[in-house]
Amino acid sequence: MSEDKSIHNLIEQQDDKAKQESWATIQSRLESADVESNGVKNGVNTRAAIFSKRAVLWAICAAVLLTAVILLIVLLPRKDGGPDVPDGFEDFNGMLGAGSAGEYSTVSTDYTLKDYAAQTGNDFLYFDWYDKTTYEDHIVKSNVTDKIICYKETIYDAEGGYSITLNITEPTAQIGSLSKYDSCPNTRQINGTEVKWNSDSSSYFSAFVHKDFRYCIEVSECPSSDILMNYIEQLLP
């Protein structure tokens, strides 16, 4: 005989009052056990729901943080030598010797002259050979104001075999390293622009003004002024 049947027989052998009290006690305990069981289940479900919500919130926060970091990396100005792109140049008054670095400094940049023209909205002249030759770009910055006073690009003509250096400043800027362009005795008209030029033992060089900016161009190891003028004709519209 099973234990359940033994308990049942013992209860049934009692008088009516005692039997009713026993069955009532058993019923009460069964109901209490059922309530406790449901409570455990509900508690587990509640904790699971809370954990699930927290997991979702953590995932959202992580995604927002990652997005913010990516935007900062993409949108912040480059600090690897690229210019801070002012609206234009600043006049630089005060002649300096070619070897002096007390008032200005030269810094390499990853921008090309074409990039810089697009960034500043200036219609600069440049040789658009970037996809088929080598080039090197620098900015000259005032040590006083930290603003750009000159843009310098050296680009190699793979077809002609010459290295061309182009400096762009405001017409009134005076920079010691460009002083030789101030005393060019020869002149020529090219596409309506007066071009002043000269030569030394290793190059031909020229200066002219176009759309409010001064261009100083030098062709290294150049044998004649005609080659220099040919490059200037390519620049001037």
Salt bridges, closest charged atoms under 4 A:
GLU12 OE2 - HIS8 NE2 4.00
GLU12 OE1 - LYS19 NZ 3.36
ASP16 OD1 - LYS19 NZ 3.92
ASP123 OD2 - LYS211 NZ 2.70
ASP128 OD2 - LYS114 NZ 3.23
ASP146 OD1 - LYS141 NZ 3.34
ASP182 OD1 - ARG214 NH2 2.75
ASP200 OD2 - LYS180 NZ 3.68
GLU218 OE2 - LYS180 NZ 2.90
